[in-house]
Amino acid sequence: MRFEKWQALGNDYLVVERDAIGLPLSAERVRLLCDVHHGVGSDGVLELSPTDEPGFVARLRIFNPDGSEAELSGNGAREAVLYLRRAGWTDQRQFSILTAAGEIRPTIHDERTATLDIGRARLRSDDFPSGGDDGQGELEADGRSWRFQHAQVGNPQCAILVRDEAALTALDLPKLGPAIERHALFPHRTNVSFSAELAPDRIRTRIFERGVGETSASGTGACGAAVAHVLRGGDSPVTVVLDGGELVVDVEEDLHIALTGWAEPVFRAEASDELVAALRALPDPS
């Protein structure tokens, strides 16, 4: 079983080709692969496979480290498309891949940089069914009231503005994040971003990802935060400063999003016979 490990702003994924790993991925297998002690250790798994859908280079499935499947990951998708180009699946600089969130169309700039056409953000969705057309809401968590902006950017985002960088730094995300991720307002759980404005076109953001926890970076989290910033009157493109580095999000007037950033391989490897045996001993997907 061969794989590569990639990272983007410290957000790392194992990249596997479905036809080369020899067994279907289940939640239990993903959890073992992502385990830092018993597996390889990562923030998730990216599974690439051929697709019969015309016009698509590959199908991408994205798994969180808890074994759940995500609709989209901006950093993960960027790692996947750069892998596809390096691995010879395509020699084009622009192409399409199919995800659970639909079509993602990247533009490759160089070996480590790409822009993803994410599509249009939606402010009203089944992920926040009680919300209005503007996607704004308020919730109680950790003894406080928080106003938020909901945005569906391929996955659900709950974007919260805080007073300043000091307030952002002071947040206890490991305690606060789960309460918002699993709040009753969000039947499918939600990703959460907290941001402080640095300039009309620049925000500092911390991310709590659904099924992951606090993470150094999230592409879709940056998109959700940028959409909320632009809706508040901020300028676009928005530079989103994350713990792992910076991403640039272009939000058009119709809320069409383009995400630009880098990703790079860390290593390629082959799983040991012992790890493969442990994976085979786990149940297949139901």
C-alpha positions in Angstrom: 0.0 0.0 0.0 1.7 3.2 -1.2 0.8 6.7 -0.3 2.1 10.2 -0.1 1.9 12.7 2.7 1.2 16.4 1.7 0.8 19.5 3.7 -0.5 23.0 3.1 0.1 25.6 5.9 0.6 22.7 8.3 -2.7 21.0 7.3 -1.5 17.6 6.4 -3.2 14.7 4.5 -2.3 11.3 3.3 -3.0 11.0 -0.5 -3.9 7.5 -1.7 -5.0 6.2 -5.1 -8.0 4.0 -4.7 -6.9 1.4 -7.2 -3.4 1.2 -5.7 -4.3 0.7 -2.0 -6.1 -2.7 -2.4 -8.9 -2.2 0.1 -11.8 0.2 0.5 -11.6 2.9 3.1 -13.9 2.7 6.1 -14.2 5.0 9.1 -12.1 2.6 11.2 -9.4 2.3 8.6 -9.2 6.1 8.2 -8.9 6.5 12.0 -6.0 4.0 12.1 -4.2 5.7 9.2 -4.5 9.1 10.8 -3.5 7.9 14.3 -0.1 9.4 15.1 1.0 6.4 17.2 -0.4 3.3 15.5 -0.8 4.7 12.0 0.9 7.3 9.8 -0.5 10.4 11.5 -2.4 13.1 9.5 -5.3 15.5 9.5 -7.2 13.3 7.1 -7.0 11.1 4.0 -7.5 12.1 0.4 -8.7 9.2 -1.9 -8.3 9.7 -5.6 -9.9 7.5 -8.2 -10.7 7.6 -11.9 -14.3 8.6 -12.9 -16.5 7.9 -15.8 -18.0 11.3 -15.6 -17.0 13.2 -18.8 -14.7 16.2 -18.3 -13.3 15.2 -14.9 -9.7 14.1 -14.3 -10.5 12.3 -11.1 -12.9 11.8 -8.2 -11.7 13.1 -4.8 -13.1 11.7 -1.5 -12.0 13.6 1.7 -11.9 11.9 5.1 -11.5 13.6 8.4 -9.3 11.9 11.1 -12.4 10.8 13.0 -13.4 8.7 10.0 -16.2 11.0 8.8 -16.3 12.1 5.2 -16.1 15.8 4.4 -17.8 17.4 1.4 -14.8 19.6 0.7 -11.4 20.8 2.0 -9.7 23.8 0.4 -6.3 22.7 1.6 -6.9 19.0 0.9 -8.3 19.7 -2.6 -5.3 21.9 -3.4 -3.0 19.1 -2.3 -4.9 16.6 -4.4 -4.8 18.6 -7.6 -1.1 19.3 -7.3 -0.6 15.6 -6.6 -2.6 14.8 -9.7 -0.4 17.0 -11.9 2.9 15.7 -10.4 1.7 12.1 -10.7 0.9 12.4 -14.4 -2.9 12.1 -14.2 -3.0 15.3 -16.4 -0.6 17.7 -18.0 -3.2 20.5 -18.1 -2.9 23.6 -15.9 -6.7 23.9 -15.8 -9.0 20.9 -15.3 -11.9 19.6 -13.1 -12.2 17.1 -10.3 -15.4 15.7 -8.8 -16.0 16.0 -5.0 -19.0 15.4 -2.8 -19.5 19.2 -3.0 -19.6 19.0 -6.8 -17.1 20.2 -9.4 -13.9 21.9 -8.3 -11.8 23.6 -11.0 -8.2 24.4 -10.2 -5.7 26.5 -12.0 -2.1 25.4 -11.5 0.4 28.3 -11.3 3.5 26.3 -10.5 4.6 23.1 -8.7 3.3 24.2 -5.3 0.7 26.9 -6.0 -2.8 26.7 -7.3 -6.1 28.6 -7.3 -9.3 26.7 -6.7 -12.6 27.8 -8.2 -14.8 27.0 -5.2 -18.1 28.2 -6.8 -20.7 30.5 -5.2 -21.2 30.6 -1.4 -24.8 30.2 -0.2 -26.1 32.0 2.8 -29.2 29.8 3.1 -28.8 26.0 3.3 -30.0 22.9 5.0 -27.0 23.1 7.3 -28.6 26.1 9.0 -32.3 25.4 8.4 -33.7 28.1 10.7 -31.5 30.8 9.1 -32.8 33.6 6.9 -31.7 34.6 3.5 -28.8 36.6 4.9 -27.4 33.7 6.8 -26.9 35.7 10.0 -27.7 34.2 13.4 -26.9 34.2 17.1 -26.2 31.3 19.5 -25.3 30.7 23.1 -22.0 28.8 23.8 -19.7 28.7 26.8 -21.9 31.1 28.7 -21.7 33.8 26.0 -23.8 35.0 23.1 -22.1 34.9 19.7 -23.4 36.5 16.5 -22.3 34.6 13.4 -22.5 34.5 9.6 -23.4 31.1 8.1 -22.0 30.3 4.7 -22.2 27.1 2.7 -18.9 27.0 0.7 -19.0 23.3 -0.2 -19.3 22.6 3.5 -21.0 24.5 6.3 -19.2 27.5 7.9 -20.0 29.5 11.0 -17.9 32.7 10.9 -17.6 34.8 14.0 -16.0 38.3 14.3 -14.2 39.1 17.5 -13.1 42.5 18.8 -9.4 42.4 18.1 -6.3 40.1 17.9 -6.0 40.0 21.7 -9.6 38.7 22.0 -8.9 36.2 19.3 -5.7 34.9 21.0 -7.6 34.6 24.3 -10.3 32.3 23.0 -10.2 28.7 24.4 -11.0 27.0 21.1 -10.7 23.4 22.4 -13.5 24.2 24.9 -15.5 26.6 22.7 -15.2 24.9 19.3 -17.1 21.6 20.1 -20.1 23.5 21.6 -20.5 25.5 18.4 -19.7 22.6 16.0 -22.4 20.5 17.5 -24.9 23.3 18.3 -28.6 22.4 17.7 -28.8 25.1 15.0 -26.5 23.0 12.8 -28.0 19.5 12.2 -25.0 18.3 10.2 -22.5 20.0 12.6 -20.5 23.0 11.3 -17.0 24.3 10.8 -16.2 27.4 12.9 -13.9 30.3 12.3 -13.1 33.3 14.6 -11.6 36.4 13.0 -10.3 39.8 13.9 -10.0 42.5 11.2 -6.4 43.7 10.6 -7.1 45.9 7.5 -9.9 46.4 5.0 -8.5 43.5 3.0 -6.8 41.4 5.7 -8.1 39.3 8.6 -6.5 37.1 11.3 -8.4 33.9 11.7 -8.4 30.8 13.9 -10.2 27.6 12.8 -12.1 24.8 14.5 -12.9 22.2 11.9 -15.8 19.7 12.1 -14.4 16.3 12.8 -10.9 17.6 13.3 -10.7 20.2 16.1 -8.5 23.3 16.1 -6.2 23.3 13.1 -3.4 25.4 11.8 -5.2 26.1 8.6 -8.4 25.4 6.6 -9.0 26.5 3.1 -12.8 26.3 3.3 -12.6 27.9 6.8 -10.7 30.8 5.2 -13.3 31.0 2.5 -16.1 31.2 5.1 -14.3 33.9 7.1 -13.6 35.9 3.9 -17.2 35.8 2.8 -18.3 37.1 6.2 -15.7 39.8 6.0 -16.8 41.0 2.5 -20.5 40.9 3.6 -19.5 43.2 6.5 -18.1 45.7 3.9 -14.5 44.5 3.7 -12.5 44.5 0.5 -11.7 41.6 -1.8 -9.4 39.8 -2.4 -9.0 39.0 1.3 -5.8 37.8 2.8 -6.6 35.4 5.6 -3.8 35.0 8.1 -4.0 31.6 9.8 -1.7 29.9 12.3 0.0 28.0 9.5 0.4 30.9 7.0 -1.7 33.0 4.6 -4.3 32.2 2.0 -5.9 34.7 -0.5 -9.6 34.5 -1.1 -11.3 36.4 -3.9 -15.0 36.9 -3.2 -17.0 38.4 -6.0 -20.2 40.4 -5.7 -22.3 37.3 -6.4 -20.2 35.5 -3.7 -18.3 33.4 -6.2 -15.1 32.3 -4.5 -11.5 31.6 -5.7 -9.0 30.3 -3.2 -5.2 30.7 -3.8 -2.4 29.1 -1.8 0.4 26.6 -1.7 0.8 22.9 -0.9 3.8 20.5 -1.1 4.7 16.9 -0.6 6.3 15.8 2.7 7.2 12.2 1.8 6.1 9.1 -0.2 6.1 5.7 1.5 4.8 2.2 1.5 2.9 0.8 4.5 4.5 -2.1 6.4 3.0 -5.5 6.2 2.0 -5.2 9.8 0.0 -2.0 9.2 -1.6 -3.4 6.1 -2.7 -6.5 8.1 -4.1 -4.3 10.8 -6.1 -2.3 8.2 -7.4 -5.5 6.6 -8.6 -6.8 10.0 -10.9 -3.8 10.3 -14.4 -4.0 8.7 -15.1 -2.9 5.2 -17.5 0.0 4.7 -21.1 -0.9 5.4 
